[in-house]
Every structure is written in structure tokens, then in C-alpha cells.
Amino acid sequence: MAVRGRQQPGRTGVFPAGEPVRATVMLKPGDHVRRLYEELVQDMGVSGAEVLREALIELHRREARRKARRNAAAAASPHEQELPQTG
């Protein structure tokens, strides 16, 4: 069985442009994430698919901000860049 959250070679990362993408998420009874999912569906008054779409958008925004901070920090401290290897 694959480790949860790890990309599986040959199964993820390839998204044909002309085909829809189907993401399947199993949320088992008693799973903490399932409770969060159910709460969001009820509170937002939207479908479960819409909750997941909104979550993806927020996660993307968070990652974009993280990357921007990392790039800004790297640009601010050029002395910490990796030196070329000789050999």
C-alpha cells in the first residue's frame, strides 16, 4: 500500500490537457479530515466537490506565498548560494 500523500510514479503528475481530471479522496468514518469536510459542506452550503475546489485554491495561494517568501529570502542573501563544485 502506498504512503498517504506521496506521489506514485506513473500515476500522478501527468494531466492530459483535453481530458477532465478526477480526484478521489476516501474519508473514512472517524477520520479527523472527514469531520472537517462535513463541517465545511454544512457551513458553506455547497457541494463536497466545491469544498474541495475551494481548498485547492487556498492551498495554491498559500504555496505561492511560501515560494515568493523563499525566493525573496534567497535573493536577499546571495552569500548563502551554493558554490559550484569542482572536480
C-alpha positions in Angstrom: 0.0 0.0 0.0 1.3 3.5 -0.9 2.1 6.0 1.7 -0.6 8.6 2.1 0.3 11.8 0.3 3.2 10.6 -1.7 3.1 10.8 -5.4 3.1 7.5 -7.1 5.4 7.2 -10.1 3.5 6.8 -13.3 0.2 7.6 -11.7 0.4 11.3 -10.8 1.9 14.4 -12.4 0.6 13.6 -15.9 -2.5 15.6 -16.8 -3.7 15.4 -20.4 -4.9 18.8 -21.4 -8.0 17.7 -23.2 -9.3 15.4 -20.6 -11.0 16.0 -17.2 -9.2 15.2 -14.0 -10.9 13.1 -11.4 -9.6 13.2 -7.9 -10.8 10.6 -5.5 -10.5 11.1 -1.8 -11.5 8.5 0.7 -12.7 10.0 4.0 -13.4 7.2 6.4 -15.7 7.4 9.4 -13.9 8.7 12.4 -11.2 10.4 10.3 -10.4 13.9 11.5 -10.4 15.3 8.0 -13.8 13.8 7.3 -15.2 15.8 10.2 -13.7 19.0 8.8 -15.0 18.2 5.3 -18.6 17.5 6.6 -18.4 20.7 8.7 -17.4 22.8 5.7 -20.1 21.3 3.4 -22.7 22.2 6.0 -21.3 25.7 6.9 -20.7 26.8 3.3 -23.9 25.3 1.9 -22.1 24.0 -1.2 -21.3 20.6 -2.6 -18.4 18.5 -1.4 -16.7 19.0 -4.8 -17.0 22.7 -4.3 -15.4 22.5 -0.9 -12.5 20.6 -2.4 -12.2 23.1 -5.2 -12.0 26.0 -2.7 -9.5 24.1 -0.6 -7.3 23.6 -3.7 -7.5 27.3 -4.4 -6.5 28.2 -0.9 -3.7 25.7 -0.8 -2.3 27.0 -4.1 -2.4 30.6 -2.7 -0.6 29.5 0.4 2.1 27.7 -1.6 2.5 30.6 -4.0 3.1 32.9 -1.0 5.6 30.4 0.6 7.5 30.2 -2.7 7.6 34.0 -3.0 9.0 34.4 0.6 11.6 31.7 -0.1 12.7 33.4 -3.4 12.8 36.8 -1.7 14.9 35.4 1.1 17.3 33.7 -1.3 17.6 37.0 -3.3 18.3 39.0 -0.1 21.1 36.7 1.0 23.2 35.9 -2.1 26.2 34.9 0.0 24.4 31.7 1.0 24.0 30.4 -2.5 25.5 27.1 -3.3 29.1 27.2 -4.6 29.9 25.4 -7.8 31.6 22.0 -7.3 35.0 21.3 -8.8 36.2 18.0 -9.6 
